[in-house]
Amino acid sequence: MMPQLPLEILDIIIALLPNDKISLLNCPHEGACASEHIEQFLEALTLTPSLACYIKHLHIINYVEEYVEDDSEDEDMDIPVKRTYETLLASILPKIHKLHCFTLHGNGDTRVNKLSPHLLSSLITMLARAEVSEFNLAEFKCFPIPLLAQYCPRIRRINLSHNHGYSYPSNTSVVSLTHLEKPTEVGFVERMVLLEASARHTATLHEATKLPGACLSLARVQEIEVRGRDLSALRVAAELIAETAASASLKRLTCDFRQDSCFTKIFFGRSICNLDFFRLPRSLQTLRVEISYEQGVHFFDWICAELSRNAGPGRGTAALEELVLVIRKADFPELLDVKGLWDAMDEQCAALDHVLCITDCYTYLRQVEIFVEVGPECFYAHDGKETERPAVDDTIPVTYLAKAADGLRERLPLLCRRGIVNVRWLVTEMRQSGLQAAVRALREGVEGPVHVDVNGWYLPEPLFYNMDWDEEYDLLVANGGDASAFINRAQNALPDENDIDMAAPLRPAGPAPIQYIQPAEEETPLQQLIRHWTNERNCPDILPAQEELLVNILDHIRRQSQTVDLLRQDASTSEDEHVRIMLAQTEMERVKFIVRSYVRTRHYKIDKYARFITTNAEVQTRLTAGERDHAIRYANILDRHLYKCVLQSLPPAQAHLDDNAAFVPSMITQPDKTRPVFVHALQDCAPIRLPDGTALQMKKGHISLVPYYVVEQLVARGEVELV
């Protein structure tokens, strides 16, 4: 007989099964009230109010303030409702006065997705008085959106998603805010996320910001992300873009043009672009777009027209630095023919290649990433039936996908010559957003093809195997491909150790082939360690940890030490061999010194910026698990020490470690990215923009003194090193 579990564990198990009715029905134990945890949270804040200043992020998921009992057998009968959470949450919100990010998600039940006036009043009061800079709301109806523009000037990032089909109250007076004073300052939203479900929310907020007395403005938005593919969301985004034109504030734009509503079908199904209202501003530095191949021709016509308009005579240099295109390919030829795969986009690719390279307006462009997205509908088993989990290497050969990407790259010769274009394929095994997967791959530094599994994880590199060139050629010829294209590519390939000199080249006469950037000579692990060590010592910020490199080097040192000990204990070892052993030991000590110095440098930075690391998720991704734990422990110990020694004796208004007063440096020490550094170019680099607005293009071997933030991306990509 199984031992009886403690009631506390049973309560936790039952709390994790709110939707599993069968398990709850068979459970003889009645779980504790679901509000127990939130009651404990409220009790802790009540007993120790000083804890509230340490709460920076509050995420409430599946929130229901009205618990619905639907045991009635009569479906037409009114469902009894009992309130449980409204008073608790309304009591917690006023106590959290140092909150930076607040997220409130409903559970999707349309019967209980309306917030009470009392809770709305507490929520708006908290957003107005606290330091909330990011506000996320989902799955609620009748939220008084205009009140955000009237009372919340500190909000910088807004996401009003998944509230489709819900109406807004025409009168916001249902929320009592007589205790609040109208702010005199005006705040500017920096980031907006739009879905087709939130287009109406954003439009309402946009209208409210133009009313007299509004304290929130959308005129200086720096980043707009349109995740929806409905035309209404694009129209709202176009209005926001038009409003930012005067301040030229918009720097990043991410949007999806795969929806058919972006195009108008005429003349037997032929489509024309319906995006004349959507203009790209010249201030854009990053443009990320996803399209479908079926509409790709019309989209390329539109984007080339927009890029040409921004590169018009007398308009100066455009700010575009990064262009990310995700082209979703829904189907492939039956015989996997590569030759005519991209013929429909020949003219458009040539126009894009020309406008980005021939004109002098895109000198800052440093990266063009193109992903050929392959969805799950492209993969079928050999018997014609779709598998539950598509297997890429069992259906469409990986080498065919690589050749498809190469075929698209060959249509962009000028960008290839500049060395800034990269074409690779992207596989999503579920109905995932290919654009979000591509952006995350770029952010995390995933190189080569990208394969995202059903859980959103990147599959390991060994899955992307490469067939032998002989097998590739046989596959190409068997499927009706162009053998001459393969021969030309083989002749122009880089030499390897198995090449045999021929008496005469088999290269046909014609124009000289495009000279691609040759890969740099591969560094040894020790050279890599020295470069990362030097970068870490001279960089004002914390660079990504080289955990795998350190593990390999330390393992090699351990094996070398074991070998040296065996040789020293061997009586037959000669005097000359002892000298060589001593030299080997000296070299090992030299490597150990570099490793210790590298680790010490990182620990010094972690101790110095510990409190900043605990509040910044992006910096935490650069640390190892041990470094993250150390930073959290160090920050907690330091906070407790300062609280016990000083803060508890101060008035509550001054007993904080993160006050942000105007014209006063932040109390949280952050890396100074404006500090000048010496950089040495390891290869020819794309132009970079200096603080005075001028452009600097570093050739290989060039050394410059610039602020670190100017070359931050070049250091991350390994194109330069700090000296």
Secondary structure as UniProt FT lines:
FT   HELIX           7..15
FT   HELIX           21..26
FT   TURN            34..35
FT   HELIX           36..47
FT   HELIX           49..54
FT   STRAND          57..63
FT   STRAND          66..68
FT   TURN            75..76
FT   STRAND          81..83
FT   HELIX           86..92
FT   HELIX           93..95
FT   STRAND          101..106
FT   TURN            110..111
FT   HELIX           117..129
FT   STRAND          134..138
FT   HELIX           146..151
FT   TURN            153..154
FT   STRAND          157..161
FT   TURN            164..165
FT   HELIX           172..174
FT   TURN            178..179
FT   STRAND          187..188
FT   STRAND          191..194
FT   TURN            196..198
FT   HELIX           199..209
FT   TURN            212..213
FT   STRAND          216..217
FT   TURN            219..220
FT   STRAND          223..226
FT   HELIX           231..243
FT   TURN            244..248
FT   STRAND          252..256
FT   HELIX           260..262
FT   STRAND          263..266
FT   TURN            267..269
FT   STRAND          270..273
FT   TURN            276..277
FT   TURN            282..283
FT   STRAND          286..292
FT   HELIX           293..295
FT   HELIX           296..310
FT   TURN            313..314
FT   STRAND          322..329
FT   TURN            334..335
FT   TURN            339..342
FT   HELIX           343..345
FT   HELIX           346..357
FT   TURN            363..364
FT   STRAND          367..374
FT   HELIX           376..378
FT   TURN            382..383
FT   HELIX           392..395
FT   HELIX           398..409
FT   TURN            410..411
FT   HELIX           413..418
FT   STRAND          421..428
FT   HELIX           434..443
FT   TURN            444..445
FT   STRAND          450..452
FT   TURN            454..455
FT   HELIX           461..463
FT   HELIX           469..478
FT   TURN            479..480
FT   HELIX           483..491
FT   TURN            497..498
FT   HELIX           525..538
FT   HELIX           547..569
FT   TURN            571..572
FT   HELIX           575..608
FT   HELIX           610..614
FT   HELIX           617..620
FT   TURN            621..622
FT   HELIX           625..645
FT   HELIX           647..649
FT   HELIX           652..654
FT   TURN            662..663
FT   TURN            673..674
FT   STRAND          676..681
FT   STRAND          688..689
FT   TURN            691..692
FT   STRAND          695..696
FT   TURN            700..701
FT   STRAND          703..707
FT   HELIX           708..717
FT   STRAND          720..722
//
